[in-house]
Amino acid sequence: MTRRHQRSRVRGRSLALLVALGVTAGATLAGTVPADAATPAGTATQVAAGVSYRQYDLRGAAGTARAHVLDVDLANPRVRLGLLYPGAVASRAPLSALADRQGAVAGVNGDFFDISEAQHPGVEATGSSVGPAVANGRALKGAVPDAQRFGPPPPPGTNTRAVVGVGTDGRARLDSLTLDGWYAAAGRRLPLGGVNQYALPENSVGAYTSDWGGVSRRRAACGTDVARAGACTTRTYEVTLRRGRVVSASAAPGGGAVAVGTTVLLGREAGARRLRRLVAGQRVTVHYALRSASRSAYAFAVGGYPLLSGGEPLSGLDASRSAVRTAVGIAAGGRRVFLLALDGAAAYRRGLTVAEVAAALRDLGAGEGFSLDGGGSSTLVARRPGAARVAVRNHPSDGSERPVPNGIGVFTR
C-alpha cells in the first residue's frame, strides 16, 4: 500500500464533522447549551484582522464533541502570540482576566499544573506549571522532572521539556527547552537542577527569583525522581542572595515573595549539603537560560506534549480515554496556528481521545500538533465585534472558569 493510500485510509477513519450550514451553533443537538447562538455552525467570524473564530461538532468514540477554534495568521505583521500569566509562576487566574489584563483579543489555557497535593498532607499546592515557560523573550521557569509531572500520562518518548512557542523569527514551532544553569562560589561552578519549579530533582539545588511569587517552596523538596507521590525530604537548606551575596540561610524551605534583585537557592539532600558550605557575605553568582533543541530563540513558549509531527500522529497516542481537551495546531511553516478547545457543556462533556484530537488538528490542516491542559481548565476566549473585553466562547466543564497559571494569548496591533 502506498503512503498516499495509507494517509487516505487514516483520514477516512478520522472524526466526522456534524456541521449543518444554516443551523445555529449550539442547536445541532437537542438539549445542548448554545455556545454562540448568533454564529452558524462552522462559520468563521472575525475577531480581529488575521484572527478568526468558529465552532463545529465532531463525532468521537464517546459521542459528539464540540470544537471551538481560533485561526491565527502569523504571516500578518500585526498579529502575534504571547504567554498569558498572572505575573508570577506560582499563581493562577481565570483566562479571561489574564487576557484582558494583558490586552489580548483571544486565547486558550496553557500548560498542565500542580493543582493538588493530596499525597503530601500539609504541603501547599503551588499552582505552578509543569513545563518550561518563556514570556517576552525571557525564561521564567524550567521543567519539573518527568516523574513529577502533573496530569495524564503523555505519549511514549515525550518529556516535560516539550514546548510550543513562537521564535524571534515570528514562526510557531514545537521544540524542547532544557535548563542550562549554574551557581558559582569560591571559584567552583555547580549545576542548577531547576529554576522557579514546583519540583526539583533529588540531590539538586534550585533557584527561585521574583518570578516565582509568594507561595511556599516546600513542595520542591517533595517527591522523587521516580515517583511524584514520594515523601518530602527534611534534608533541605536554603540560602538567600541579595546583589550576589549571601544574606541569610535556613534549614527549611521558606515562602513569601522574593524581592527583585534577590535569588533564593534551595537544596535538597546532597544539594543541601553543598549549600551549607556557603557563609554570610560570600559572593555567589547565579546564571541560567533555556536552551532549545532546535537552537531557536523564543519570544514565547509554554509546556505540554506533542501530538503531531510532520503531519503524522505520534505513535502511542491514547485512543481509549475521552475528555475535554485543549490543543495547538501549526500549519504553513509556522505562519498559521490553530488554537482548539473542546466544549465542557453536559451534552459534549465526554470529549475526545488524544488520538482524536490529533486527527482533528490534522483535518484543520496542521502538520504539527501539541496538547495543553484539559478537563476543567479547557477554556477559549475571544472578543466579540466591537467589544473591549474577551468573552468565554466554550463552556468550561467546571461550570465556570478555572484559574490557570498560564495560557496562549493572541495579540494584534
C-alpha positions as CSV (number, residue, x, y, z in Angstrom):
1,M,0.0,0.0,0.0
2,T,1.4,3.4,-0.9
3,R,1.9,6.2,1.7
4,R,-0.7,8.2,-0.1
5,H,-3.3,5.4,0.2
6,Q,-2.4,4.8,3.9
7,R,-3.0,8.5,4.7
8,S,-6.3,8.4,2.8
9,R,-7.4,5.5,4.9
10,V,-6.4,7.2,8.1
11,R,-8.3,10.3,7.1
12,G,-11.3,8.2,6.4
13,R,-11.2,6.9,9.9
14,S,-10.8,10.4,11.4
15,L,-13.6,12.4,13.0
16,A,-16.7,13.1,11.1
17,L,-18.0,16.7,11.0
18,L,-21.6,17.1,12.1
19,V,-21.9,20.6,10.6
20,A,-25.2,21.6,9.1
21,L,-24.9,25.0,7.4
22,G,-27.8,27.3,8.3
23,V,-28.4,25.7,11.7
24,T,-27.3,27.8,14.6
25,A,-24.4,26.6,16.6
26,G,-25.4,25.1,19.9
27,A,-28.7,23.9,18.4
28,T,-27.4,20.9,16.4
29,L,-28.3,18.5,19.2
30,A,-31.5,18.7,21.3
31,G,-30.9,19.8,24.9
32,T,-27.5,21.4,24.3
33,V,-26.5,24.8,25.6
34,P,-25.8,27.3,22.8
35,A,-22.1,28.4,22.8
36,D,-22.8,31.4,20.5
37,A,-26.4,31.5,19.2
38,A,-25.5,34.2,16.7
39,T,-22.9,32.1,14.8
40,P,-23.9,29.3,12.3
41,A,-22.1,26.1,12.9
42,G,-18.7,26.0,11.3
43,T,-18.9,29.6,10.0
44,A,-15.9,31.7,10.8
45,T,-16.3,35.2,12.4
46,Q,-13.5,37.7,12.5
47,V,-12.1,38.6,15.9
48,A,-9.5,41.0,14.5
49,A,-7.5,41.3,11.3
50,G,-5.7,38.0,10.9
51,V,-7.7,36.2,13.7
52,S,-11.0,34.3,13.2
53,Y,-13.1,32.1,15.4
54,R,-15.5,29.2,14.6
55,Q,-17.1,26.3,16.3
56,Y,-18.3,22.9,15.0
57,D,-19.2,19.5,16.1
58,L,-17.2,16.3,15.8
59,R,-18.1,12.7,16.2
60,G,-15.8,10.9,18.6
61,A,-15.7,7.4,20.1
62,A,-17.6,8.6,23.2
63,G,-20.2,10.7,21.3
64,T,-20.5,14.2,20.0
65,A,-17.8,16.8,20.9
66,R,-17.9,20.5,20.1
67,A,-14.7,22.2,19.0
68,H,-14.0,25.9,19.4
69,V,-11.2,27.1,17.1
70,L,-9.1,30.2,16.7
71,D,-7.4,30.5,13.4
72,V,-4.4,32.8,13.7
73,D,-2.4,34.2,10.8
74,L,1.1,34.9,12.0
75,A,2.1,36.0,8.5
76,N,0.2,39.2,9.3
77,P,2.8,41.5,10.8
78,R,0.1,42.9,13.1
79,V,-0.6,39.6,14.8
80,R,1.4,37.8,17.4
81,L,1.1,35.1,20.1
82,G,2.4,35.6,23.7
83,L,2.3,34.0,27.1
84,L,-0.6,34.9,29.3
85,Y,0.3,34.6,33.0
86,P,-0.6,36.4,36.3
87,G,2.9,37.9,36.7
88,A,4.2,35.1,38.9
89,V,4.9,31.4,38.1
90,A,3.2,30.2,41.3
91,S,-0.1,32.0,40.8
92,R,-3.3,31.4,38.9
93,A,-6.2,33.5,37.5
94,P,-9.1,33.0,35.1
95,L,-8.0,33.0,31.4
96,S,-10.4,35.9,30.6
97,A,-8.9,38.1,33.3
98,L,-5.3,37.3,32.1
99,A,-6.3,38.2,28.5
100,D,-8.0,41.4,29.5
101,R,-5.1,42.4,31.8
102,Q,-2.6,41.9,29.0
103,G,-4.7,43.3,26.2
104,A,-5.1,40.0,24.2
105,V,-8.0,39.8,21.8
106,A,-8.3,36.0,22.2
107,G,-6.6,33.0,23.8
108,V,-6.7,29.5,25.2
109,N,-5.5,28.0,28.5
110,G,-1.9,26.6,28.7
111,D,0.2,24.0,30.5
112,F,-0.7,21.3,33.0
113,F,0.0,22.4,36.6
114,D,0.3,21.5,40.2
115,I,-3.3,21.7,41.2
116,S,-3.4,19.3,44.2
117,E,-1.0,17.9,46.8
118,A,-3.3,15.3,48.4
119,Q,-0.3,12.9,48.6
120,H,1.6,15.4,50.7
121,P,-0.5,16.5,53.7
122,G,0.3,19.9,54.9
123,V,2.1,20.9,51.7
124,E,0.5,23.7,49.7
125,A,-0.2,23.2,46.0
126,T,1.8,25.8,44.1
127,G,-0.4,26.2,41.0
128,S,2.8,26.3,39.0
129,S,3.0,24.8,35.6
130,V,4.8,21.6,34.6
131,G,7.0,22.6,31.7
132,P,9.3,25.5,30.7
133,A,7.8,28.9,30.2
134,V,9.1,31.9,28.2
135,A,7.5,35.4,28.2
136,N,8.6,38.3,26.1
137,G,11.8,36.5,25.3
138,R,12.7,35.9,29.0
139,A,12.9,32.5,30.6
140,L,10.5,32.3,33.6
141,K,11.0,28.7,34.7
142,G,12.3,25.3,33.8
143,A,10.6,21.9,33.5
144,V,10.0,19.7,36.6
145,P,11.4,16.1,36.5
146,D,9.4,13.7,34.2
147,A,8.2,11.6,37.2
148,Q,6.9,14.8,38.9
149,R,4.6,15.7,36.0
150,F,1.0,16.5,37.0
151,G,-1.7,15.4,34.5
152,P,-2.5,12.3,32.4
153,P,0.4,10.2,31.0
154,P,1.9,11.7,27.9
155,P,2.8,9.8,24.7
156,P,5.7,7.4,25.0
157,G,9.1,9.0,24.4
158,T,8.0,12.5,25.3
159,N,9.2,14.5,28.3
160,T,8.4,17.6,30.4
161,R,10.8,19.8,28.4
162,A,8.5,19.8,25.4
163,V,7.1,23.2,24.4
164,V,5.1,25.0,21.7
165,G,6.2,28.6,21.0
166,V,6.9,31.3,18.6
167,G,10.5,32.1,17.8
168,T,12.0,35.5,17.4
169,D,11.7,34.8,13.6
170,G,7.9,35.0,14.1
171,R,7.3,31.3,13.3
172,A,5.5,28.9,15.6
173,R,7.1,25.5,16.2
174,L,7.3,22.6,18.6
175,D,10.6,22.2,20.4
176,S,12.3,21.1,23.7
177,L,13.8,23.6,26.2
178,T,16.4,22.3,28.6
179,L,17.7,24.3,31.6
180,D,21.3,25.4,31.3
181,G,22.0,26.8,34.8
182,W,24.7,27.0,37.4
183,Y,25.8,28.9,40.6
184,A,29.4,29.7,41.3
185,A,31.1,30.3,44.7
186,A,34.8,30.3,45.8
187,G,35.9,29.6,42.3
188,R,33.7,26.5,41.9
189,R,30.8,26.2,39.4
190,L,28.0,23.8,40.3
191,P,24.9,22.9,38.3
192,L,21.3,24.1,39.0
193,G,18.7,21.4,39.0
194,G,15.8,23.9,38.5
195,V,14.6,27.4,38.2
196,N,11.2,28.5,39.7
197,Q,9.9,24.9,39.7
198,Y,7.4,23.2,42.0
199,A,9.6,20.1,42.0
200,L,13.4,19.7,41.9
201,P,15.4,16.6,41.1
202,E,16.8,14.7,44.1
203,N,20.2,15.9,45.4
204,S,19.9,19.1,43.4
205,V,19.9,22.9,44.0
206,G,17.1,25.1,42.5
207,A,17.0,28.9,42.1
208,Y,13.9,31.0,42.9
209,T,13.5,34.6,41.8
210,S,10.9,37.3,41.9
211,D,9.2,35.5,39.0
212,W,8.2,32.7,41.4
213,G,5.7,34.5,43.6
214,G,4.8,34.2,47.2
215,V,3.9,30.5,47.5
216,S,5.9,28.3,49.9
217,R,8.8,26.5,48.3
218,R,8.2,23.4,50.5
219,R,6.7,21.4,47.6
220,A,10.1,21.5,45.7
221,A,11.5,19.0,48.2
222,C,8.7,16.5,47.9
223,G,8.5,13.5,45.5
224,T,11.4,11.7,43.9
225,D,13.0,11.2,40.5
226,V,10.7,8.1,40.0
227,A,7.5,9.0,41.9
228,R,5.5,12.2,42.2
229,A,3.9,10.9,45.4
230,G,7.2,10.2,47.1
231,A,7.7,11.6,50.6
232,C,9.0,15.1,51.3
233,T,12.6,15.1,52.4
234,T,13.7,17.0,55.6
235,R,17.3,17.2,54.3
236,T,17.0,20.7,53.0
237,Y,18.8,24.0,53.2
238,E,18.0,27.4,51.7
239,V,20.3,30.4,51.1
240,T,19.1,33.9,50.2
241,L,21.3,36.0,47.9
242,R,20.9,39.8,47.6
243,R,23.0,41.6,45.0
244,G,25.0,38.4,44.6
245,R,26.0,37.9,48.2
246,V,24.7,35.6,50.9
247,V,22.5,37.5,53.4
248,S,20.6,34.7,55.2
249,A,20.2,30.9,55.4
250,S,17.5,28.5,56.7
251,A,17.3,24.7,57.2
252,A,13.7,24.7,55.9
253,P,12.2,26.0,52.6
254,G,10.6,29.4,53.0
255,G,7.7,31.3,51.5
256,G,6.7,34.9,50.7
257,A,7.5,37.0,47.7
258,V,11.2,37.0,46.5
259,A,12.2,40.6,46.0
260,V,13.6,41.9,42.7
261,G,17.4,41.6,42.8
262,T,17.1,38.7,45.2
263,T,17.7,35.0,44.5
264,V,16.9,32.1,46.8
265,L,18.9,28.9,46.4
266,L,17.1,25.8,47.7
267,G,18.9,22.5,48.1
268,R,17.6,19.0,48.8
269,E,19.7,16.0,50.0
270,A,23.2,16.4,48.6
271,G,22.3,19.8,47.2
272,A,21.5,20.9,50.8
273,R,24.9,19.8,52.0
274,R,26.6,21.8,49.2
275,L,24.7,25.0,50.2
276,R,25.7,24.6,53.9
277,R,29.2,25.4,52.8
278,L,28.2,29.0,51.9
279,V,28.7,31.7,54.5
280,A,27.2,35.1,55.1
281,G,28.7,37.8,52.9
282,Q,30.1,35.3,50.4
283,R,29.9,36.2,46.7
284,V,27.7,33.8,44.7
285,T,27.0,34.1,41.0
286,V,23.8,32.6,39.5
287,H,23.2,32.1,35.8
288,Y,20.5,30.3,33.9
289,A,19.0,30.0,30.4
290,L,16.7,27.7,28.5
291,R,18.4,26.0,25.5
292,S,16.3,24.8,22.7
293,A,16.9,21.5,20.8
294,S,16.5,23.5,17.5
295,R,18.8,26.3,18.7
296,S,15.9,28.7,18.2
297,A,15.4,31.8,20.3
298,Y,11.9,32.2,21.6
299,A,9.7,35.2,22.1
300,F,7.2,33.0,24.0
301,A,6.9,29.3,24.8
302,V,4.7,27.1,27.0
303,G,4.8,23.4,28.0
304,G,2.6,20.4,27.2
305,Y,3.3,17.5,25.0
306,P,3.4,16.9,21.2
307,L,0.7,15.1,19.2
308,L,1.6,15.5,15.6
309,S,4.9,15.7,13.8
310,G,5.4,16.0,10.1
311,G,1.7,15.6,9.6
312,E,1.6,12.2,11.3
313,P,0.3,11.4,14.8
314,L,2.9,10.3,17.3
315,S,3.0,6.6,18.0
316,G,1.3,5.5,21.2
317,L,-1.3,8.3,21.4
318,D,-4.1,7.2,23.8
319,A,-7.2,6.2,21.9
320,S,-9.3,5.0,24.8
321,R,-9.9,7.8,27.3
322,S,-12.1,10.6,26.1
323,A,-12.1,14.1,27.8
324,V,-12.5,17.8,27.3
325,R,-9.1,19.0,25.9
326,T,-7.2,22.0,24.6
327,A,-4.6,21.8,21.8
328,V,-2.5,23.8,19.3
329,G,-2.0,23.0,15.6
330,I,0.7,24.6,13.4
331,A,0.5,24.9,9.6
332,A,2.1,26.8,6.7
333,G,5.6,26.5,8.0
334,G,4.7,28.1,11.4
335,R,2.9,31.0,9.9
336,R,-0.6,29.7,10.8
337,V,-1.8,28.5,14.2
338,F,-5.0,26.8,15.3
339,L,-5.9,27.1,18.9
340,L,-8.6,24.5,19.8
341,A,-10.6,24.0,22.9
342,L,-13.4,21.5,23.4
343,D,-16.7,22.4,25.0
344,G,-17.4,21.2,28.5
345,A,-21.2,21.6,28.4
346,A,-23.2,18.5,29.6
347,A,-24.1,17.5,26.0
348,Y,-20.4,17.4,24.9
349,R,-18.5,16.7,28.1
350,R,-17.4,13.2,27.1
351,G,-15.0,14.9,24.7
352,L,-12.3,13.3,22.5
353,T,-9.4,11.0,23.0
354,V,-5.9,12.3,22.5
355,A,-5.7,10.4,19.2
356,E,-8.9,12.0,18.1
357,V,-7.6,15.5,18.9
358,A,-4.6,14.8,16.8
359,A,-6.9,13.8,13.9
360,A,-9.0,16.9,14.4
361,L,-5.8,19.1,14.2
362,R,-4.7,17.4,11.1
363,D,-8.1,17.8,9.5
364,L,-7.8,21.5,10.1
365,G,-4.6,21.4,8.1
366,A,-2.0,21.3,10.8
367,G,1.2,19.4,10.3
368,E,2.4,19.8,13.9
369,G,0.2,19.4,17.0
370,F,0.6,19.9,20.7
371,S,-1.6,19.1,23.7
372,L,-2.3,21.6,26.5
373,D,-4.1,21.1,29.8
374,G,-7.7,19.9,29.5
375,G,-10.7,19.0,31.7
376,G,-11.9,21.9,33.8
377,S,-9.0,24.0,32.6
378,S,-10.1,23.9,28.9
379,T,-11.1,27.5,28.0
380,L,-11.2,29.6,24.9
381,V,-11.8,33.3,25.0
382,A,-12.2,35.9,22.2
383,R,-13.6,39.4,21.8
384,R,-16.9,39.8,20.1
385,P,-17.2,42.5,17.4
386,G,-17.0,46.0,19.0
387,A,-16.2,44.6,22.5
388,A,-13.3,45.8,24.6
389,R,-13.1,42.6,26.6
390,V,-12.9,39.0,25.8
391,A,-15.8,36.6,26.3
392,V,-15.6,32.8,27.1
393,R,-16.7,31.0,23.9
394,N,-16.8,27.4,25.2
395,H,-18.4,26.1,28.3
396,P,-15.7,25.1,30.9
397,S,-16.7,21.8,32.4
398,D,-16.5,23.1,36.0
399,G,-19.4,25.4,35.2
400,S,-17.1,28.5,35.4
401,E,-13.6,29.4,34.5
402,R,-10.9,27.5,36.4
403,P,-8.0,29.7,37.5
404,V,-4.9,28.7,35.4
405,P,-1.2,29.5,35.7
406,N,-0.8,30.4,32.0
407,G,-2.2,30.5,28.5
408,I,-1.6,31.4,24.9
409,G,-2.7,34.9,24.1
410,V,-3.5,36.4,20.7
411,F,-2.4,40.0,20.3
412,T,-3.0,42.5,17.5
413,R,-1.7,45.9,16.7
